[in-house]
Amino acid sequence: MTKRILKLTVVFVVVGLAVLAAFVATNTWNSQATAQTQKEFQMVAVEWKTTISKPSPYDPINDRGEHPVGTGQARNEINHYAWDPSFIVVNKGDKVVLKIHGVNGDVHDIDIAGVDFTITGRTGIDGKGKAPIAAKPEVFTRGEEITVEFTATDAGLFEILCSIHDEAYATAARPELKDDGGVTLDSAKKVGDAVKGPMIGYLLVLP
């Protein structure tokens, strides 16, 4: 009887130690995983530009098969707005924070197709937060930094877009860019005006 009790005691101790070790390991992993779920990225709205040497600096350039014929915008430059970085990788379930700084371009906005995001912060050049323009918190001007937050609930590849610079040349009039609540954002865009896009980046959410 004594030997049997001793064996049972040893078994209970071994099982108890195994359960305790598993509990500690699981909680340690969970705490590490929790600490890694928030990912923050610094992004900048930038402009790539190059000048083409031509016989006349006023000769219009055929950029990607188009140029602003008859708009008085003949130029010898090629411009393209971009996000930097333009490719972000996170895991499904991560809380993602993007701090986006407007450096080049009078005004931009952000849209992440298929992702439900919120703007949680806005800081101007003077360090003070500015009011959202026309109740559009996704719009930011040169010198502003906005904070974008969301949870990556679905795996896949998502586009990070600026709808203001969504193509090389405007195919539709954009009068909404002229003035907004007394704040001039940009000159109104007409059909054929160069908008220096598409301004696009990519968000990859791993399963």
Secondary structure, DSSP 8 states (H G I E B T S, - for coil): -HHHHHHHHHHHHHHHHHHHHHHHHHHHHHHHHHHTSEEEEEEEEEEEEEE---SSTTS---BTTB--TTTT---SEEEEEEEES-EEEEETT-EEEEEEEE-SSSEEE-EETT---EEEEEE-TTSS----BTTBTTEEETT-EEEEEEE--S-EEEEEE-STT-SSB-SS-BGGGT-BTTB--S--B-TT-B-----EEEEEEE-
